[in-house]
Amino acid sequence: AATRQLDPGCTSGCAFADQQRTTLPVALLATQVFALDGSRLLAVGSERSGGHARAFEVDLGQKSVTELPLREPRVGASFVPAPNGTLAVLGGVHDDGTAALHVELLFPR
């Protein structure tokens, strides 16, 4: 679906503005999007095929998508905002079925 922008300060006669499409390189399930700054977003979720946790920095202004690869590929991870402004990747399992015990922090540029 197209990305739409709505002015949160609008009180009457509000309309969505369609943005040029920015597409992730893989389809994600359980997608979460976190605002970074300006036109940058962090999109995270599980890939449709295989279920691996994936994270992408999306810049709507530059119309670019950059993957933020995880150090430990894992299935079933949770993405949680951390108190220091980063995004923590918690839990999940490795491809061999062992538990992913390390917490990873995503630091977008």
C-alpha positions as CSV (number, residue, x, y, z in Angstrom):
1,A,0.0,0.0,0.0
2,A,1.1,3.6,-0.6
3,T,2.6,5.5,2.3
4,R,0.3,8.4,3.3
5,Q,1.1,11.4,5.4
6,L,-1.4,13.3,7.6
7,D,-0.6,16.5,9.4
8,P,-1.3,15.8,13.1
9,G,-2.0,19.5,13.7
10,C,-4.9,19.6,11.2
11,T,-8.3,20.2,12.8
12,S,-10.6,20.4,9.9
13,G,-10.7,19.5,6.2
14,C,-7.7,17.2,6.7
15,A,-6.5,15.1,3.8
16,F,-3.9,12.4,3.4
17,A,-0.9,13.2,1.1
18,D,0.3,10.2,-0.8
19,Q,4.1,9.8,-0.7
20,Q,6.2,8.3,-3.4
21,R,6.5,4.6,-2.7
22,T,9.5,3.3,-0.8
23,T,9.5,-0.5,-0.8
24,L,11.3,-2.8,1.6
25,P,13.4,-5.5,-0.2
26,V,11.5,-8.3,1.7
27,A,7.9,-8.7,2.8
28,L,7.6,-8.4,6.6
29,L,5.1,-9.8,9.0
30,A,4.3,-8.2,12.4
31,T,5.8,-5.0,11.2
32,Q,6.5,-2.2,13.6
33,V,7.7,1.3,12.5
34,F,9.5,3.7,14.8
35,A,10.1,7.4,14.0
36,L,13.8,8.4,14.0
37,D,14.1,12.1,12.9
38,G,12.8,14.2,10.0
39,S,11.8,11.8,7.3
40,R,13.6,8.7,8.7
41,L,11.9,5.6,10.1
42,L,13.0,2.3,11.4
43,A,10.9,-0.6,10.1
44,V,11.3,-4.0,11.8
45,G,9.5,-7.3,11.6
46,S,9.8,-11.0,10.6
47,E,10.4,-11.9,7.0
48,R,7.5,-13.7,5.5
49,S,9.6,-16.7,4.3
50,G,11.7,-18.1,7.2
51,G,10.5,-15.7,9.9
52,H,14.0,-14.2,10.5
53,A,13.9,-10.8,12.3
54,R,14.9,-8.0,10.0
55,A,15.4,-4.2,10.5
56,F,15.5,-1.5,7.9
57,E,16.2,2.3,8.0
58,V,13.7,4.0,5.7
59,D,14.4,7.6,4.5
60,L,11.2,8.9,2.9
61,G,13.0,12.1,1.9
62,Q,15.8,10.4,0.1
63,K,13.5,7.5,-0.9
64,S,16.1,5.0,0.3
65,V,16.0,1.8,2.3
66,T,19.1,0.5,4.2
67,E,19.1,-2.9,6.0
68,L,20.5,-2.9,9.5
69,P,21.8,-6.5,9.7
70,L,21.6,-8.3,13.0
71,R,24.8,-9.8,14.4
72,E,22.8,-12.9,15.4
73,P,20.2,-13.9,12.9
74,R,17.2,-15.2,14.8
75,V,13.5,-16.2,14.4
76,G,10.8,-15.0,16.8
77,A,12.7,-12.0,18.2
78,S,11.0,-9.0,19.8
79,F,11.9,-5.3,19.1
80,V,11.6,-3.1,22.1
81,P,12.4,0.6,22.5
82,A,15.3,1.0,25.0
83,P,15.6,3.9,27.5
84,N,18.7,5.3,25.6
85,G,16.8,5.9,22.4
86,T,17.9,2.8,20.6
87,L,15.9,-0.3,19.7
88,A,16.7,-3.5,21.5
89,V,16.3,-6.9,19.8
90,L,15.5,-9.6,22.4
91,G,15.0,-13.3,22.4
92,G,14.2,-15.6,19.5
93,V,16.0,-18.8,18.3
94,H,18.9,-19.4,16.0
95,D,18.4,-21.6,12.9
96,D,19.8,-24.6,14.8
97,G,17.0,-24.2,17.5
98,T,19.2,-22.8,20.2
99,A,18.1,-19.8,22.1
100,A,19.4,-16.4,21.1
101,L,20.7,-15.2,24.5
102,H,22.3,-11.9,23.5
103,V,20.5,-8.5,23.4
104,E,21.3,-6.5,20.3
105,L,20.9,-2.7,20.1
106,L,20.1,-1.0,16.8
107,F,21.8,2.4,16.3
108,P,20.6,4.0,13.1
109,R,22.9,6.5,11.5
